[in-house]
């Protein structure tokens, strides 16, 4: 069944999944602060392993009032824009509108529960390798999968609806019982690879894997995340940790999103990816010295860049 969907943020994640949902006959309207004109004129170009296609959308605009009320809002903007979400989302929200965040890190579902009741908030974590290479152009190097969970409590109908919508559009998407479990699993990759890419001087993931010292730091960071997750009641296996290395080896010279933001002089998502997980781990009684060191390095580099 076709529904009205708003995509907030048309970067890599928002552009990719917005196009897939539009291709599945949903009415997709994009809130795009920079690329609205290009998206309206040319649509969204998707590149994946030799495949190159263009998908038209219903509307792209920088004004949420033009989008109007929708059935589902997919929040794919960087978390650095979260302070603006309430004013952006309210014109799109009716009494039954569901909000789905596909943002990185911790604390994002909590922001949305301040806008609508928690039962209408779903969080999805994207285990993928996607870059926005130009306005309206998205390249996917690793299709991966999405795991969704309720902002609060176990799986409920709104989680199932979101999973069904994305699955029907061809996405490997499943529901999980615990949002915390999914968050920590995703951070097992994001914390070391996004962080070391910046701290090591702007390096791609293949260079992290090839450098014995950086690879060792990545493993220590993952082990700290694994220990914190277990202390928070959502343990994951050693196999998941090893898979992060195996999957990353297939990405080639991939630039993580935080590295791109840092290099381009944009605000880096420091709190949700490094600071909040560190605070939660320490609060659970887990020493995380390597993460604390990495966070300090990133903060110092960002501060120097600001000058």
NORBEL-V662139 format. One record per pair of residues at least 24 apart in sequence whose C-alpha atoms are under 10 Angstrom apart, sorted by the first residue. I is the first residue (numbers start at 1). J is the second residue. D is the distance in whole Angstrom. If there is no record, write none. Layout:
i: [I;I]
j: [J;J]
d: [D;D]
This chain:
i: [1;1;1;2;2;2;2;3;3;3;3;3;3;4;4;4;4;4;4;4;4;4;4;4;5;5;5;5;5;5;5;5;5;5;5;5;5;6;6;6;6;6;6;6;6;6;6;6;6;6;6;6;6;6;6;7;7;7;7;7;7;7;7;7;7;7;8;8;8;8;8;8;8;8;8;8;8;8;8;8;9;9;9;9;9;9;9;9;9;9;10;10;10;10;10;10;10;10;10;10;10;10;10;10;11;11;11;11;11;11;11;11;11;11;11;11;11;12;12;12;12;12;12;12;12;12;12;12;12;12;12;12;13;13;13;13;13;13;13;13;13;13;13;13;13;13;14;14;14;14;14;14;14;14;15;15;15;15;15;15;15;15;15;15;15;15;15;15;16;16;16;16;16;16;16;16;16;16;16;16;16;17;17;17;17;17;17;18;18;18;18;18;18;19;19;19;19;19;19;19;19;19;19;20;20;20;20;20;20;20;20;21;21;21;21;21;21;21;21;21;22;22;22;22;22;23;23;23;23;23;23;24;24;24;24;24;25;25;26;26;26;26;27;27;27;27;28;28;28;28;28;28;28;28;28;29;29;29;29;29;29;29;29;29;29;29;30;30;30;30;30;30;30;30;30;30;30;31;31;31;31;31;31;31;31;31;31;31;31;31;32;32;32;32;32;32;32;33;33;33;33;34;34;34;34;35;35;35;35;35;35;36;36;36;36;36;36;37;37;37;37;38;38;38;39;39;39;40;42;42;43;43;44;44;44;44;45;45;45;45;45;45;45;46;46;46;46;46;46;47;47;47;47;47;47;47;47;48;48;48;48;48;48;48;49;49;49;49;49;51;52;52;53;54;54;62;63;63;64;64;64;64;64;65;65;65;65;66;66;67;67;68;68;68;69;69;69;69;69;70;70;70;70;71;71;71;71;71;72;72;72;72;72;72;72;72;73;73;73;73;73;73;74;74;74;74;74;74;74;74;74;74;75;75;75;75;75;75;75;75;75;76;76;76;76;76;77;77;77;77;78;78;78;78;78;78;78;78;78;79;79;79;79;79;79;79;79;79;79;79;79;79;79;80;80;80;80;80;80;80;81;81;82;82;82;82;83;85;85;85;86;86;86;86;86;87;89;89;90;90;95;96;97;97;98;98;98;98;98;99;99;99;100;100;100;100;100;100;100;100;101;101;101;102;102;102;102;103;104;104;104;104;104;104;104;104;105;105;105;105;105;105;105;105;105;105;105;105;105;105;105;106;106;106;106;106;106;106;106;106;106;106;106;106;107;107;107;107;107;107;108;108;109;109;109;109;110;110;112;113;113;117;118;118;118;118;119;119;119;119;119;119;119;119;120;120;120;120;120;120;120;121;121;121;121;121;121;122;122;122;122;122;122;122;122;122;122;122;122;122;122;123;123;123;123;123;123;123;123;123;123;123;123;124;124;124;124;124;124;124;124;124;124;124;124;124;124;125;125;125;125;125;125;125;125;126;126;126;127;127;127;127;128;128;129;129;129;129;129;129;129;130;130;130;130;131;131;131;131;131;132;141;141;141;141;142;142;142;142;143;143;144;144;144;144;145;145;145;145;146;146;146;146;146;146;147;147;147;147;147;147;147;147;147;148;148;148;148;148;148;148;148;149;149;149;149;149;149;149;149;149;149;150;150;150;150;150;150;151;151;151;152;152;152;152;153;153;153;154;154;155;178;179;180;180;180;180;180;181;181;181;181;181;181;181;182;182;182;183;183;183;183;184;184;184;184;184;184;184;184;184;184;184;185;185;185;185;185;185;185;185;185;185;185;186;186;186;187;187;187;187;187;187;187;187;187;188;188;188;188;188;188;188;188;188;188;188;188;188;189;189;189;189;189;189;189;189;189;189;189;189;190;190;190;190;190;190;190;191;191;191;191;191;191;191;191;191;191;191;191;192;192;192;192;192;192;192;192;192;192;192;192;193;193;193;193;193;193;193;193;193;193;193;193;194;194;194;194;194;194;194;194;194;195;195;195;195;195;195;195;195;195;195;195;195;196;196;196;196;196;196;197;197;197;197;197;197;197;197;197;198;198;198;198;198;198;198;198;198;198;198;198;198;199;199;199;199;199;199;199;199;199;199;200;200;201;201;201;202;202;202;202;202;202;203;203;203;203;203;204;204;204;204;204;204;204;205;205;205;205;205;205;205;205;205;206;206;206;206;206;206;206;206;207;207;207;208;208;209;209;209;210;215;217;217;217;218;218;218;218;219;219;220;220;220;220;221;221;221;221;221;221;222;222;223;223;224;224;224;224;224;224;224;224;225;225;225;225;225;225;226;227;227;227;227;227;227;228;228;228;228;228;228;228;228;228;228;228;229;229;229;229;229;230;230;230;231;231;231;231;231;231;231;232;232;232;232;232;232;233;262;262;262;262;263;265;265;265;266;266;267;267;268;268;268;270;270;270;270;271;274;275]
j: [25;26;165;26;27;28;165;27;28;70;71;72;165;28;29;58;67;68;69;70;71;72;73;97;29;30;58;67;69;70;71;72;73;74;92;97;98;30;31;59;60;64;67;68;69;70;71;72;73;74;75;89;92;93;99;31;32;60;67;72;73;74;75;76;77;100;32;33;62;64;73;74;75;76;77;78;85;88;89;101;33;34;35;62;74;75;76;77;78;81;34;35;36;39;44;60;75;76;77;132;135;136;137;138;35;76;77;78;130;131;132;133;134;135;136;137;138;76;77;129;130;131;132;133;134;135;136;137;138;139;140;257;75;76;77;78;102;103;126;128;129;130;131;132;138;140;74;75;76;77;102;103;132;138;39;43;44;45;46;76;130;131;132;135;136;137;138;139;44;45;46;47;55;130;131;132;136;137;138;139;140;74;76;166;169;170;171;44;55;56;57;74;76;43;44;45;46;54;55;56;57;138;169;44;46;55;166;168;169;170;171;55;57;165;166;167;168;169;170;171;55;56;57;58;169;54;55;56;57;169;170;165;166;168;169;170;57;169;57;58;165;169;57;58;59;70;56;57;58;59;60;67;70;72;73;57;58;59;60;61;64;66;67;68;70;73;57;58;59;60;61;62;63;64;67;73;74;59;60;61;62;63;64;65;66;67;75;77;88;89;59;60;61;62;63;64;77;60;61;62;63;61;62;135;136;60;61;62;134;135;136;60;61;62;63;135;136;61;62;135;136;135;136;137;135;136;137;136;136;137;136;137;135;136;137;138;132;134;135;136;137;138;139;132;136;137;138;139;140;130;131;133;137;138;139;140;141;130;138;139;140;141;142;143;139;140;141;142;143;139;138;139;137;136;137;88;88;91;88;89;90;91;92;89;90;91;92;91;92;91;92;92;93;94;93;94;95;96;97;94;96;97;98;95;96;97;98;99;96;97;98;99;100;120;161;162;97;98;99;100;101;121;98;99;100;101;102;103;122;123;124;162;99;100;101;102;103;108;112;123;124;100;101;102;103;104;101;102;103;104;102;103;104;257;258;261;267;268;269;103;104;105;106;107;108;111;267;268;269;270;271;272;273;266;267;268;269;270;271;272;267;269;107;108;111;112;111;111;112;115;111;112;114;115;116;115;115;116;115;116;120;120;121;158;122;158;159;161;162;123;158;162;124;148;149;150;151;158;159;162;125;148;151;126;146;147;148;272;183;186;187;190;257;269;272;273;183;184;186;187;190;191;269;270;271;272;273;274;275;276;277;179;180;183;184;187;271;272;273;274;275;276;277;280;183;271;272;273;276;277;151;272;150;151;152;179;151;152;151;151;152;151;150;151;152;153;150;151;152;153;156;157;158;159;150;151;152;156;157;158;159;149;150;151;152;158;159;148;149;150;151;152;155;156;158;159;160;161;162;163;179;147;148;149;150;151;152;159;162;175;179;182;183;148;149;150;151;159;162;163;173;174;175;176;179;182;183;149;173;179;182;183;185;186;187;173;182;186;185;186;189;190;247;251;247;248;251;254;255;256;257;254;255;256;257;254;255;256;257;260;257;250;251;252;254;247;248;250;251;171;172;171;172;173;247;171;172;173;174;171;172;173;174;175;182;172;173;174;175;176;179;182;183;186;173;174;175;176;177;178;179;182;174;175;176;177;178;179;180;181;182;183;175;176;177;178;179;180;178;179;180;177;178;179;180;177;178;179;178;179;179;234;234;229;232;233;234;235;229;230;232;233;234;235;236;229;234;236;229;234;273;277;222;225;226;228;229;230;232;234;235;236;277;222;225;226;229;234;235;236;237;240;241;244;225;244;273;221;222;225;226;229;272;273;274;277;218;219;221;222;223;224;225;226;229;236;240;241;244;218;219;221;222;225;240;241;243;244;245;247;248;222;244;256;257;258;273;274;218;221;222;225;270;272;273;274;277;291;294;295;217;218;219;220;221;222;225;273;274;290;291;294;217;218;221;222;244;248;254;255;256;257;258;259;255;256;257;258;259;260;269;273;274;221;256;258;259;270;273;274;291;294;295;297;298;256;259;294;295;297;298;254;255;256;257;258;259;260;262;298;255;256;258;259;260;261;262;263;294;297;298;301;302;259;294;295;296;297;298;299;300;301;302;297;298;259;263;301;255;256;259;260;262;263;253;254;255;256;259;251;252;253;254;255;256;259;245;248;249;251;252;253;254;255;256;248;249;250;251;252;253;254;255;252;253;254;248;253;245;248;249;249;245;290;291;294;244;245;290;291;244;245;288;289;290;291;288;289;290;291;292;294;290;291;288;290;278;281;286;287;288;289;290;291;277;278;281;286;288;291;281;281;284;285;286;287;288;277;278;280;281;282;283;284;285;286;287;288;277;280;281;284;286;281;284;286;280;281;282;283;284;285;286;280;281;283;284;285;286;284;298;301;302;305;305;302;305;306;302;306;302;306;298;299;302;295;298;299;302;295;298;299]
d: [8;8;9;5;7;10;9;6;8;8;6;8;9;6;8;10;10;10;8;5;5;7;9;10;6;8;10;9;9;6;6;5;6;7;10;10;10;6;7;9;10;9;7;9;9;7;8;6;5;6;8;9;8;10;10;6;8;9;10;9;6;5;6;7;9;10;7;9;10;9;7;6;5;6;6;10;9;9;9;9;8;9;10;10;9;7;5;4;8;10;9;8;9;9;9;9;10;7;7;9;9;8;10;10;9;8;7;9;9;8;6;9;9;8;8;9;8;9;10;9;6;5;5;8;10;10;9;8;6;8;9;9;10;6;9;10;8;9;8;9;9;7;8;8;8;10;8;8;5;7;8;10;10;10;10;10;7;9;9;9;10;10;8;10;7;8;7;10;8;9;7;9;10;8;9;9;9;9;6;8;8;9;9;8;9;10;9;9;9;10;8;9;10;8;6;8;8;8;6;7;7;10;10;10;9;8;8;10;6;8;8;10;9;8;7;10;9;6;9;10;7;7;6;8;9;10;7;8;9;8;10;9;9;8;5;9;10;9;9;9;9;10;7;6;9;9;9;6;5;7;9;9;9;10;10;7;6;5;6;8;10;9;6;9;9;10;8;8;6;5;6;8;10;9;8;10;10;9;6;5;5;7;6;10;9;8;10;9;9;10;10;6;6;5;8;9;9;9;7;5;8;9;8;8;10;8;8;9;10;6;7;5;5;7;10;9;9;8;10;10;10;7;7;10;8;6;9;10;8;10;7;9;9;5;6;8;10;10;9;6;5;6;8;10;9;6;5;6;8;10;10;10;8;6;5;6;9;9;9;6;5;6;8;8;9;8;7;9;10;10;10;9;10;10;9;10;8;10;6;7;8;6;7;9;9;5;7;9;9;8;7;5;8;9;5;6;10;10;8;7;9;6;9;9;7;5;6;9;9;6;5;6;7;10;10;9;7;6;5;6;8;10;9;6;5;6;7;10;10;10;10;10;7;6;5;6;7;10;9;9;10;9;6;5;6;9;9;8;7;10;9;7;8;10;10;10;9;9;7;7;7;8;10;9;7;10;10;9;6;9;9;8;10;9;7;7;6;9;9;9;9;10;10;8;7;9;9;8;8;9;9;8;8;6;10;9;8;10;8;9;10;8;9;10;8;7;9;9;9;8;9;10;7;9;10;9;9;9;9;8;8;9;10;7;9;10;9;9;9;8;8;8;10;8;7;7;7;9;8;7;8;9;8;9;8;4;5;8;10;8;8;10;9;7;9;9;8;5;7;9;9;7;7;10;10;9;6;10;8;9;9;8;9;6;9;9;7;9;9;8;9;10;8;6;6;9;8;7;7;9;8;9;7;9;9;8;10;10;9;7;9;9;7;6;8;8;8;7;6;5;5;9;9;9;7;6;10;10;8;10;9;8;6;5;6;6;10;8;10;10;7;9;9;4;6;9;10;9;9;9;9;9;9;10;9;9;9;9;10;9;7;7;9;7;10;9;10;8;10;7;9;10;10;10;10;9;7;8;9;8;9;9;10;9;9;9;8;8;8;9;9;9;7;9;9;9;10;8;7;8;9;9;7;9;10;7;5;6;8;7;6;5;7;9;10;8;6;5;6;6;9;7;10;10;7;6;5;6;9;9;7;8;9;6;5;6;6;5;9;9;8;10;9;8;8;7;6;10;9;7;9;10;9;8;10;8;7;8;7;9;10;8;9;8;8;9;7;10;7;9;9;8;5;7;8;10;9;10;9;10;10;9;10;7;8;8;6;9;10;8;9;9;8;9;8;8;8;9;9;7;10;8;9;10;10;10;10;10;8;7;9;10;10;7;9;8;9;9;8;5;8;9;6;7;10;10;9;7;8;9;10;9;7;10;10;8;10;6;9;10;9;9;10;8;9;9;7;9;8;7;8;8;10;10;6;6;9;8;9;9;8;5;8;9;6;7;10;10;9;10;8;9;10;7;10;10;10;9;10;9;7;10;9;9;8;5;7;6;6;10;10;9;10;10;9;8;8;9;9;8;9;7;8;9;7;10;9;8;10;9;9;10;8;7;10;8;6;10;10;10;10;9;8;6;9;10;7;9;10;9;7;8;9;9;7;9;10;6;6;10;9;8;10;9;10;10;10;9;9;10;7;9;9;7;9;9;8;9;8;10;8;5;5;5;7;8;10;7;8;8;7;6;5;7;8;8;7;9;8;6;5;7;9;9;7;9;10;10;8;8;8;10;9;8;10;9;10;9;9;10;10;9;9;10;7;9;8;9;6;6;10;9;10;9;9;10;9;9;8;8;6;8;8;8;8;9;8;9;8;9;10;8;10;10;7;9;9;8;9;8;5;8;9;7;8;6;8;8;9;9;8;9;9;10;9;10;10;8;10;10;6;7;7;8;8;9;6;9;10;10;10;9;7;9;9;9;8;8;10;10;8;10;9;9;8;8;8;8;10;9;9;10]
